[in-house]
Amino acid sequence: MDKLTSISVTEFSKFSLDEKSEQVLVPEGYELYKKLTIEDQIKTWQAEIDQYEAEKEPTTEELIDLGKSMHQYYMNQMRKEELIERLKEYEVKIIEPIIKK
């Protein structure tokens, strides 16, 4: 998509005004975006900083749980349980292997 920083009179004439609502009607193929002012951008960054400052530091237990949830072994175990539940839904019996590791 082309980004315009200025518009020609010919292009501008494609836009019109709805006099009832006093809204600019944007022709098909065009989209308008408001460019943030420096002040708006600073407010946005400050709000994001405030949000991060309000966050609580995770406990050791939360970090351990997160680590487990992202470790491949535990992901595989969750997938195994999910598959077992699916098999149970179809009333298929799970046969344990005769030789275990």
Contacts in CASP RR format, 6 or more apart in sequence:
PFRMAT RR
TARGET T0000
AUTHOR 0000-0000-0000
METHOD contacts of the structure
MODEL  1
MDKLTSISVTEFSKFSLDEKSEQVLVPEGYELYKKLTIEDQIKTWQAEID
QYEAEKEPTTEELIDLGKSMHQYYMNQMRKEELIERLKEYEVKIIEPIIK
K
1 31 0 8 1.000
4 11 0 8 1.000
14 27 0 8 1.000
14 30 0 8 1.000
15 24 0 8 1.000
15 25 0 8 1.000
15 26 0 8 1.000
15 27 0 8 1.000
15 30 0 8 1.000
16 24 0 8 1.000
16 25 0 8 1.000
17 23 0 8 1.000
17 24 0 8 1.000
17 25 0 8 1.000
18 24 0 8 1.000
18 25 0 8 1.000
24 32 0 8 1.000
26 32 0 8 1.000
36 44 0 8 1.000
58 66 0 8 1.000
68 74 0 8 1.000
69 75 0 8 1.000
84 94 0 8 1.000
87 94 0 8 1.000
END
